[in-house]
Amino acid sequence: MNSKLKTELIKMVRADQRMRRKINEGGDFHTKIDKDNTKRMKLIIKIYGWPGKSLVGKKGADNAWLLVQHADHQINFQEKCLKLIKRAVLAGEAKKEHLAYLTDRILFNKNKKQLYGTQFKIKKNNKLALYQTRDLKNLDKRRKTMDLTPFKEYKKLIHESLEQGNKKR
């Protein structure tokens, strides 16, 4: 395992999450952190390939995915990583749920219907709205294949998280 790389990924995610917490508290969104993290992730992937569990441990692999998930300004990079994550899932190096989230994020960024119901919009009244999703009737079947919780449970968790964020403001 590459402990140095794992530690670097943890630090990158800490900066990412600090910035996102500030947004939830009414602060400004700073894309510089996302851009810096994306630039670094590109280099990491060029050197090591996808940072899977063997290379950076479970937590490090989770962090690598989250950084790519937040690289919305570089959809082509997200698509490249999606292919790498697909291979990593097959090799037992990444989680299926990461594949589902990134798939939906890319579809969201391309203004297409998502598959797994992971992406929401927050309306002006601070209410959650599921982003457009294909074939809602079979959503939970698709979610199950990707080790995701049933949609009803997931929506409740997202709603609770939003409520918690609103209380902090």
Residue pairs with C-beta under 8 A, 6 or more apart in sequence:
1 54
1 55
1 56
1 57
2 48
2 55
2 56
5 44
5 48
5 51
5 55
5 56
5 60
6 56
6 57
6 59
6 60
8 40
8 44
9 44
9 51
9 56
9 60
9 63
9 64
9 67
10 59
10 60
10 63
12 37
12 40
12 41
12 63
12 67
13 63
13 66
13 67
15 33
15 37
16 33
16 34
16 37
16 66
16 67
16 70
19 29
19 30
19 33
22 28
23 29
24 165
24 168
24 169
25 168
25 169
26 169
31 73
34 70
34 71
34 72
34 73
35 73
37 67
37 70
37 71
38 67
38 68
38 71
38 73
38 74
38 77
41 64
41 67
41 68
41 71
41 77
41 81
42 77
44 51
44 64
45 51
45 80
45 81
45 84
48 55
49 84
50 64
50 81
50 84
50 85
50 87
50 88
50 93
50 94
51 60
51 61
51 64
52 61
52 88
52 91
52 93
52 94
53 60
53 61
53 92
53 93
53 94
54 93
55 61
56 63
56 64
61 88
61 93
61 94
61 95
62 95
62 98
65 85
65 94
65 95
65 98
65 101
65 102
68 77
68 78
68 81
68 85
68 102
69 78
69 98
69 101
69 102
69 105
71 77
71 78
71 81
72 78
72 105
72 109
75 106
75 109
75 110
78 102
78 105
78 106
78 109
79 106
81 102
82 99
82 102
82 103
82 106
85 94
85 98
85 99
85 102
86 99
88 94
89 95
89 96
89 98
89 99
95 147
96 145
96 146
96 147
97 146
97 147
97 148
99 146
100 115
100 116
100 118
100 143
100 146
100 148
101 116
101 118
103 114
103 115
103 116
104 114
104 115
104 116
104 117
104 118
104 119
104 131
105 118
105 119
107 113
107 114
107 115
107 119
108 114
108 119
108 131
113 132
113 133
113 134
114 131
114 132
114 133
114 134
115 133
115 134
115 142
116 139
116 142
116 143
116 146
116 148
117 130
117 133
117 136
117 139
117 143
117 151
117 154
118 148
118 154
119 130
119 131
120 128
120 129
120 130
120 131
120 158
121 128
121 129
121 131
122 128
122 129
122 162
123 129
126 162
126 166
128 155
128 158
128 159
128 162
130 155
133 139
135 142
139 151
140 150
140 151
143 149
143 150
143 151
143 154
144 150
148 154
149 157
